[in-house]
Amino acid sequence: MTVIIIYCHNLSPRLTYTARYVFNDLLPTTFQLTDDLDLVKSFDGPVINYSDNNELTGLHILPHGLLFSEKLVDFVPQIDKSGDIPLLFPVSNGRKDSLAFDIFSAIFWMISRYEEYFPKGKTDIHGRFRAEESFAFQQNFLLLPVVDLWAQLLADAIAAGWPQWEKPARRFRYISTIDVDNAYAILHKNMLRRVTASFRSVMNPRRNKPFPVRKEVLKGRTPDPYDTYSEMEKLHETYNVEAVFFFLLGDYGKFDKNLSYRNVNYRALIRDTSKKVPVGIHPSYKASGSPKKLETEVKRLSKIIGEPPFRSRFHYLRLKFPQSYQWLIGAGIKEDYTLTYHSHPGFRAGTCTPFRFYDLSTESEPNLKIIPTTVMEVSLKQYQEQNPEQAAETIHRLMMEVKNVNGTFVSLFHNESLSDLGEWKGWKKVFQSMLKKAAELRDE
């Protein structure tokens, strides 16, 4: 197997982190990061010269300096949009055997979410960093997995200089994730919530479940509209796709309206689901602002499923750098799926390849894997105002972007959006077409 040598005079934590991501995940291959000039000069194989030394042979990447800094300074990177793929941190030394941009700084800036450490004036009423404030949105590349595309440019450059080096091959992967914010529309709720819901149904039947429907469900004649679990299980099995369910276990509140974690029917649903597919905690709206509440909810799920959960996604996608991830790590979480925008689909970190969290506040790489989510149905319906046909087209287009780089496509749906009733009429077909398309791309 051909080894790639990466030379740099400063083997900083930021560079080490980025190099591992590039050559372990984006371009899986054997590599060695070194500051030994003698080793580089005697090596007969692919060399990446990441330094100001213009005399060394090899693929030259002129460093911007971001990866050698230990400071956190708010700035906007330069961008070159002259080609098909936008390039961050463009540089030039006049050599033909060089990249036209500092790919390592570009990747680090995107996946560390550097810009989100400076959220002042860029958040919404829920404290979420707005997509419209992101560099990717403003520069019109939010819908491109630029990090993965940059990795392909790097692979092409290495292969051009060393034909004996074989480009690493990856496979397209799809993960269907389901957030359970409201397990049931009508069933298993206490008397006060039943009476209140029935009153709302009578007063405003257009916005709420019609009173006759409630009566039929409570009498057992009609299934609960949100009880779509068996159907989801069947579809996941039919198309043989990975699935992960996230359950909300916070105390009842304005933004947390699920059943109580003490409810025997809800506990049974969670327990039964955990025996079939992986489940994770869906930290409540309140828990996203309180590490104690977060730990409490993780313990609740642990007691229900009989083992500590290690997957999470914050309710309302409330995510704040770096506190949210620090709290998850403290609660024992190893994988988080929150990273997407509530209002826009696309690639918030510029990638469709999972990566480890880098904490810029401590310049460290703790044990937390981030699984970026590509699209959420609520974003398409509520914020983009797309109908089911338009949404299916958007999803398929994004899926092809992921397929083109053989990355990981992660979708986010809710059990209630598969009810095929009211505002969600027609969205069950969107879900099914998404699973079918993913299965076809995976099996190609």
N, C-alpha and C positions, 0 to 999 in steps of 0.2 A: 504494500500500500504506500502510495506517495505521500510524504509528509510535507506540509507547508510550514515554512519558517517565517515568523513575523518579527522583524527587528524594530526595536524602539529604544531610545536612550532612557526613557522614563516609563517603567512598568507600573503605572499608577493603578489604583483600584478601579477607576472608571474605564480605563483601557482594558484591563484584565476582564472585567465584567462584560464589556462589549464584544471582545474577541471570543469569549466563551459562547456567547449567544450566537454570533455569526457562524462559528465553525462547529458548534455542537448542535444547533437547532435549525438555522437557516440553510447552511451548507454543511451537513454532517460529514466531517472528514477529520483526519488526524492532523494536528497542528502543534507548533511549539512557539511560544512567545518568549523572546530573548533580548537581552541587551549586550550579548557577547558578539562583538564585531568579528573576532577571529572565527567563530563558528559560522557566521553568515558568509564570510569570504571563502571558506573552505567547503561550503555546502553545495552539492550538485543537484539542485532541485528547485521547486517553486519558492521564491523569496518575495515577501512583501516588505518594502522599506518604508516604514512609517516614521519618518524623521526629516530633519532639515538637511541631512547629508545627501547632497546631489550627486555624489561620486559613486555611491554604492550601486551595484547592478541589482536588477529585480524590478518588480512592479512598484513604482513610486507613488505613495500617497502623502501629499504634503499636509502635515497636521495644522489644524486651525488653532489649537491650544486649549480647547474646551476640556479635553480629557486629562490635561495636566494640571488643571486648576482645582483648588479645594474650596473655591468661593462659590456662592450662589448669588448671581447677579441677574436681574431682570433685563433681558435683551431679546431682540428679534433677529434670527439668523438671516443672512443673505440667501437669495434663492435665484437659481438659473432656470428659467422656463422656456428656453429656446428649443429644447428637444421634446420628445414624446413623454418623457418622464421628468417631472420637476426635480431639481437637485438642490439640496441644502448645503451650505458651506462650500460654495464653488471655489476652487483654487486652480492655479496653473503655474507650472514651472518650465513650460516649453518643451518638455520631453514627450516623446511619443509613447514611451512605456510608462504612462502614468494615468491615474484617474483624474477626471476633471473636477472632482469634489472630494472633500474629506468624508468618506462614507462612514467611518467609525464615529465621528462627531455627530453626523446626521442621524445615524441610528440611535445613538445614545440620547440625543436631545428628544427624539420622538418617544422612545419606549420608557424613558425615565419620567416622562410627562413634566419635563422641566418647566414649561410655561404655567402649569397648574399650581406651582408653588407660589405664584403671584396672582391670586384670584381677585384682588381688590377691584370692586366695581364690575366684575365679570360673572357674577353669580345671579341666579334667579331667587325667588322668594323662599325656595326650599334649600338654599345654600349650594345648589348644584352649578358647577362650571358650565357655562352655556356654550353650545356648539358654535354659535355665531361668533363667539369671541376667540375661537381657536385659530391658530395659524393655518391649519389645514383647510378649514372652511373658507377663511378669507382669501387664501391662495388657490382655492378651487381644486384641492386634491383629497378631500375627505373621503371620496368614494373610490380611492385607489389604495391598494396595499403597498405603498411606496417603499417601505422597508424591505419587503420581500422582492420587489422589483429591483431595488438597489443591489440586493444580494445576487440577483441574476446577472447584473452588470459586472459585479466583481468576479463571479464565476467565469463569465465570458473572457474577461481580461486575463485571468490566470490561465485558462485553457489556451488562449492565443499565444501566451509566452512559453507554456510548457504543455505541448500536445499530449504528452504521456499521462498527464493528470486527467482523470476521469471526473466529470461533473457529478456531484452527488445527486441521487434520485430520491424524491420524497413522494408520498402518496396523499391524495386528497382525503380529508377527514371531515365528518359532519357530526355535530353534537346537538341534539334537540333538547333544549332546556325549558322547563315549565315552572313558572312561579305560581304558587297557590296563595293568593292574597285573601280569597274568600272561598272557602272550601265548598260551601253550599249556599244557594240563593235563598232557600226557604227552610229546609230541614234542619233539625237538631239545634235550633236556636231557642233561647229561653223565652218565657212568656212575654216579658216586656218587649223584647225585640220583635216577637211575632205580632203583638198588638200594634206596635208602632209601624211596622212594615205594612200591615193590613190597612191601617188608616191612610198611609201614604198611597197605597194602591188605589183606594177609593177616591182620594182627593186628586191624584194626578196619575191616572192609569197609563198615560203615554210614556212617562219617564220611569215608572216602576212596574213591577210584575203585576199584571191584572189580577184583581181579587179572585175571579173564578179559577185562574191558574193556581193560585195559592191554595185554594180549597181542594182542588184535585190532587195536588202534590201532597198535602197534609193527610189526605184520605188514602194515599198510596195508589191512586189510579194513574198518576202521571209522574215520570221520573223528575227529580230535581234538575232544573235547567243547567246548573253548574256541575252536576255529577257526570262528567265526561271522561272519567278515569279509565273505565273499561274500553271505551272507544279509542282513547289515546294509546292504551297498552296494545290493542289489536293493531293499530296503524304502525306503531314502532316495531312490532314483531313482523308485520307483513313486509315492511321495507328494510328490516334488519338494521335499524339505526340505533346509535347510542342515545341514551336519554338520561337526564338528571332532573330531579324534582327538588324545588326549594320551598320549604314550609315556613309560614309566618307564625311565630309563637309569642308575639308580644302581647302586653296587656291592652285591653280595648281602649281605643282613643279615636280622635278625629280622623287620623290617617291610618289607623290600624284597626280594621273592622272584622277580622277573622273570628272564628269560634275560639273559645277559651282553650288553652292548652290542657285544661282539666277535663274537657268534654270527652266522654268515653268513645263516641263515634268518630270524633276527629283523631283521637289517639290511635284508634283501630285503623283508620285510613292511612295514617302516616306509617304505622308499623307494617301494614300489608304492603304498602308501596316499597318500603325499604327492603323487603324480601325479594323484590323483583328487579329493581333498578337502584342505582345510587341516589341518595337523598342528601340534601344539605340544608343549612339554616338560612332563613330569609330574615336577617336582622330587621327589626321593626323600625319605623320612622323615628321613634324615641331612642332606640338603641344605637342609631347612627350618630347620636350626640352624647352617648353615655357608655363608657367601657364597662361599667358595672352591669347595666341592663343587658349589654351584649353578652357578657359572660353568663348571666342568668338564663338568657334564652338558649344559649348553646348547651347549658346543663339540662334544660328542659327537654331538648331534642335528644340528648344523650340518654336520658332516662327512658324515653319512649322507645328508641330503637335498640337500646342495649349496648351502645358503643359510642365513643366520642365522634361527632361529625367533624370532617375536615374540609368540607366545601361550603361556600357561602355566596350569597348575592344580596346586597342591601336593598331593602324595600324603597321604592321611589328612586332607586339608583342614586341614593345620597352618598356621595364619595368625596372626601376631602383629603388632599395630600399634605403630609404623609400620615396624619393622625388615624384615618380610617384603617389603613393597612397595619399600622402599629398596634391598634386595638385588636384587630383580627388575629395577629400573631400572638398577642398576649392571651387570647381566648383559645389558642390551639388550632386555629384554622391554617390549612396548608395550601388551599386553592381558592381563588376568588374569581367570580364571573361578572362582577359589577361593571367592568370597564366598557361602557358604551354611552352614547348620549340619549337622553330621554326623548329628544325632539327630532333627531336626525339619525338615519342609518349610516353605516360606513365604518371607518377604521380610526377610532379615536387615538390610538397609539401608532397609527400608520402601518399596522401589521395584522396579519391573520395567523401568526405563529405564536403560541403561548411563550411567555418569558418570565423570568424571575424579577421580583420587585427590587429596585435599587432605591435605597433611602438616601436622598440627597441631604437630608438634615444631619445625618450621621456618617455619610460617605461609606455606607456598608451595604451588604447584600444578604439580608435575612432570608430565612427559609419560608418564602411565600411565592407560589406560582400564580401568575395572572393569566387567565383565559379570556382574551378579548371576545366580547359578543358583537356580532356583525349587524344584526337587525332585530328590532322588537316590533311586534304587530301594532302596539299602541302608538309608536312613533309614526307609523305609516298612516294609520286611520285617524288619529286625533290631531296630530301636529302637521302632517303632510297632506291631510284630507284626501287620501287616496281611497278609491273604492276597491273592492276585492280583486277585480281584474288588473287594475293598475298596481296594486300591492304585489300580486303574484309576479308581474313583470319586473318590478323593482327587485324582488327577492332573487329571481332567476338571474338577473343581470349581475347582482352582487356575488351570487354563487359562482358565476363564470369567472369573475375577477379572482376569486379564491382558487378555483380550479386551475386557472392559468399559471398560478405559482405553486400549486399543490400544497396549499395551506390548510387551515382548519376553519370551517364555517360553523359558527355558533348562532343558533336562532333562539329567540325568547318569545314564547307564547304563554298565555294564561289559560287555566282550565275553563274559565267563563267565556273566553273568546271562541271556544269550540261548541258553544251552546247552539249556535246557528239560529238564534232568536234575537228579535229587536235590533239593536244597533250592530250586533255581530252576525246578522244574516249574511250568509255567503262566505264567511271567513273560515269555515270548516274546510271548504274546498281549497282555500289558499294553503292551509296547513297540509292537507293531503298532497297537493301538487308539489309543495316544497319537499316533503319527504320522498316522493317519487323521483323528483329531479335529482336530489342528493344521492339516492341509491344508484341511479343511472351513472352519474359522474364518478361515484366511488368504484363502480364495477367496470369502468372502461379500461 
